[in-house]
Amino acid sequence: MTLTQILTQVAEGKLSVADAEKLIRQGPPRPKRQKVPLLAGLIFAVIGLVFAAVGIGVGIKNWSFASSAREAEGTVIRLVATSNRGTVAPVVRYEVDGISFEFQSGVASSPPVHAVGEKVTVLYQPDQPHQGNIKSFMDQWFLPFIFGGLGTLFVVTGSVIGVSRLWAASSSPQIGRAHV
């Protein structure tokens, strides 16, 4: 009720001065806060679990590859544009048992991380020497850390939303219940 409405009701005799004073001291009604539904927390947590699972899966795959891989010295022979955003990926040439192999790194960047002519360590499986990877943090662990980090962030956010909604629901007064 607005101040004008309160004063009008006092003037019309519909409201006592004492009741008007109480209403004025209470102040204007505050709009209810929008509550994030429990479902939103659940959705965040599920998306987070999926991202974390992808990060863990890629991490295990990369760790398994690296733990059984052999190393060879490779040379960056060229940089290949990978998108219209100006990112480039190195193409690396290396030799295993006198046979030359080439591969394009799956990690592109701008500015380039590697320069043409740069020597890099290449990891490869003994039974599949044609499938090489650059031995670097970015090539081996970037995706697991990004997916794992985002997954953790989403799980924590979803959990906080869910717990706060459940806590708010359990601590809210029970309207209509008789207390004896």
N, C-alpha and C positions, 0 to 999 in steps of 0.2 A: 504494500500500500504506500502511495506517495504521501509526502507531507501535506500537499494540498487536499488530498482525499481525507486524511486524518482530521485536518482542521475543519473541513466541510462537515464531517460527521459530528464533530464536537459542537459546531455552530447549530446543527440541526437537532442536537440533543440525542443522537443515536449512539454516542460514545462519550464515556466519562473522561474528565481531564486526567485522572490517574491512569486510565487505560491508554489514553493518547500519549501520555508521557512514557509509558512502557514501550509502546510501539516506536516512538521517536528514538528512544535509547537503543532499541534493537538495531536500528538502521535499516537501510533498504535491503530487500531480499537479495541474497547472492545467487548468481546463476550456478547451477550444478556443474561440477567439473565433468568433462567427458571422460568416461572410463574406457581404457583400452580393454577390450574383451579378452577373456581367458583363451579364446580360440586363436587370437593373434599371437599370444605367447607360445601356444602349441605349434602354430605354423612356423614361427621363427625357430623353435627348437628342432623341428623335423628338418627344415632346410639346413640348419646348422649341422645336424647329424649326417645328412647326405654329403655336404661339403667336407666335413671331417673324414668321413669314410673314403671319399675320393682322394683326399690328401694322404691319408694313411696308406691306401692301396697303391698310389703312385710312388710314395716313399718306399714302401716295401719292395716294389718292383725295381726301383732304381738302386736300392741298397743291395738287392740280390744280384742285379747285373754287375754292379761295381765290385762286389765281394768276390766274384768268380772271374772277373775280366782280367785280361792281360793289357799291358801298356805298350804303345808305340809312339814314336815321335812323329808329329804331323806338322804340316805347313799350311797356313792360310793362303790359298791361291787366288781368291777373289771374294768380293762382297756382293751379295745378291739382294736387290730391293725386294721386300716382301709385301709392301702395302703402299698405299698412297700417302701415308703419314711420314714417310721418309725413313722407316726402319730398314735395317739391312741385317742379313745373316751371313756368317762366314761359311765359305766352302773350303773344306780341309782335304788335303791329299796326304796319304800315309802309305807305308809299305809293310806287308806282313809276308815273310818268307819269299822276298823278291817280287811279290805281286803288288801292284799299285792299286789303291782304292781311293775313292772320293765320296764325301757326303756333305750335305748341307746341314748345318746346325739347326735345331728346332727353336733356338732362342735368337730372336732378332732384337735389335736395339737402335736407338738414335740418341747420342752418337754411337758409332760402332765400338764394341768392347775390344775387338781384335783388329789388327791392321794387316794388310796384305804383306806376306813375307814373314809374319810372326810365327815362331815355333810354339806349338801347343802339344800337350800330352793327350793322346787319344786312347780311349778304353774300347776294347772289343772282346767278344767272346771267341775262344779258340776255335769253336766249331762254326762260327759265323763271322769271319774276319771282315766281311763286306759291310757289316752294320756297326759303324763306329760312333762314338760320342766324345765330345770334348770333356776332359776331366776338369770340371770347374764347379763352383758352388751354383752358379746360375743355371748351368745345363743340367745338373743333377738334382738340385734341391729347391729351386725357385717355385715350381708348381706345388710340391707337397707343402711348403711353408705358406704359400698364398691360400690354398684350399684349406689347409689345417687351421691357419690363423682366422680366416673368415668363418669357418665352421665353428671354431671355439667362440668367436664373438657372437655369432647368431645363437648358439646354444645358451651362452650366458645371458644374453638379452632376453631370449624366450623364457628362460628359467626365472629371471627377475620379474618379468611381466606376470608369469603364471603364479609365482609365489606371492607377489603383492596382491594379485586379484583374489587368490584363495585366502590370504590373511585379511584383506578388507572384508570379504564376505563373512568370515568367521567372527570378526570383531564388530560387525555392524549390529545395532540394536535390533532385537526381534520385535517388530511391531505386532501388536495384537495378542501377545502372550501375557497371561496373567501371572504376576509374581506374588506368591503367597508367603 
